[in-house]
């Protein structure tokens, strides 16, 4: 992560979630309507290209060839964490803490999470970008989400 710049890893994971959301409902593991709205630059362009029949196959082929299993790993990890979070909420959890939240949208994407407090801990630059894009997409920010800025200090 570069000082003052939002996380590229967060963009990449949001890109993977956007691609999964574009799959047919019966085939996809989850739906993240906020993922595409958080993309910019080449991530947004490639996500748009992936919607087209021939270009889409090319986008997936390049992605899977260049970074084998990273897309599938991000998608499966998202679903697994979603399932654990939902189980916890249904069992009575009243708070959710997302460390290194990036462009995660669980606080507004999972309907069960709308009734609990969600704390998203991440770098202020990533949080700023996320808040701006969510506000532009939703017209507001979710009231149950608290953004906790954190800049780690490295020990020499």
N, C-alpha and C positions, 0 to 999 in steps of 0.2 A: 504494500500500500504506500503510495506516494503522499507526502504531506499535502494537505489541502485538496486532495482529489478523492473522489468516490471510488470505492472498491470495484475493480474490474472483475474479480471473482463473483461479486454479488450480481453484476450484470450478466455474467455467463450463466449462473444458476437460474436467474430470472428468464434468460433466453431458453434454457432447457425446459422450464415450466411453461413458457409460452408455446413452445413446439408441442409439448404433450397436450396442452389445452386445445390445440388445433386438430388433434386426432378425433376420429369419430367417437361419439359418446360411449358406445358399447365397448370400445377398444381402450380408451384412455383410463389411467389410474386415478386421476383427479382433474378438477377444473379450477384453474386460477385465472379469473377474468381480469386480475390486476397486473399480471406478469407483462403482457405486451405494452401496457401503458407506461411501464417503468423502463422500457428499453430506449436506447438512443443510438444514433450512428449506425455502424455496420450491424449491430445486433438487431436493430429494428428492421433494417433493410433485408437481412437474411431471414428473419422471421416472416416477413411479407413474402419473400421469394418462396419460402417453404410451403406456402398455401397453394402454389401453382403446381399442376401435375408433374411436368417434366423438370422444372427447376427445383421443385421440392425434393425429388429423388436425388438430384445432384447435391443440394444443400446437406441432406442427411448423409450421403456417401462421403462427402468431404469432411464433415464433422466427425463421423465415426472412424474414418481413416486417419485423420490428423490427431484425434484424441480418443483412441479406442475405449469404449465402455464408460466414458465420462458422462455422456448424456444419459445412458440407461442407469448409471449409478445415481445421478442427481434425481432422476425421476423416481426410482425405487426408494431412495432415501426420503424424498419428500412424502411419499405415500406412507412409509413406515412411521415417520415422525407424526404425520397427521393422525394415524390410527392410535398411537400412544397418547397424543394430546387429547383426542376425543375420549378415549377410555378414562383418562385422568379427570377430565371435566365431568363426565357422566358419573364418576365415582365421588364427586364432591369438591374437586379442586376449584379454588376461587381466584387463583392467580396463575399467570403463565409468564415465565421469564425466558426470553430468547437471547442467548448470548451470541454475539457476532451475528445479529439478525439480518444484516445485509438488506436485500430487497424482499425479504420474507413478507408474506401478506396474510399469515394465519390469523392475526388479530381482526381482520375484516373479511377474510375469505371463508373461514369456518364459522358457520352460524352459531354454533355452541359457544364459541369464544366471544361473541358479542356481549354476553352477559357477565363476563369476568374482566378483571383488570389484567392487561397485557403490558409487560415491561420489555421494551426492545433496547438492548444494550449494543452499541456499535460506535464506530468512529463518527464524529460530528459531520464530516463532509458527506459520508454515505447517507446519514440520516437526513441531512438537509436536502439532498437530491431526492430522496425517497418522499419526504413530506411534500416537496414541490410537485412531484409527479402524481402522487395520490390526490392532492388537492385539485390539480388540474383535471384529473380523471373523474373524481367523485364530487367535486364542487365543495368539498369539506374534508376534514380529517376525522378518522374514527375517534369517538369520544372515550372509548375504553382503552386506548393505547397510549402509553407514556413512553417517551423517547429519552433514554438515559445515555448521555454522551460519555464515551470512554476513549482515552488515548493511552495505549499501553506504553510503559517505559521499559526499555531494554536494559538489562544489566550487562555492563561491559565484561 
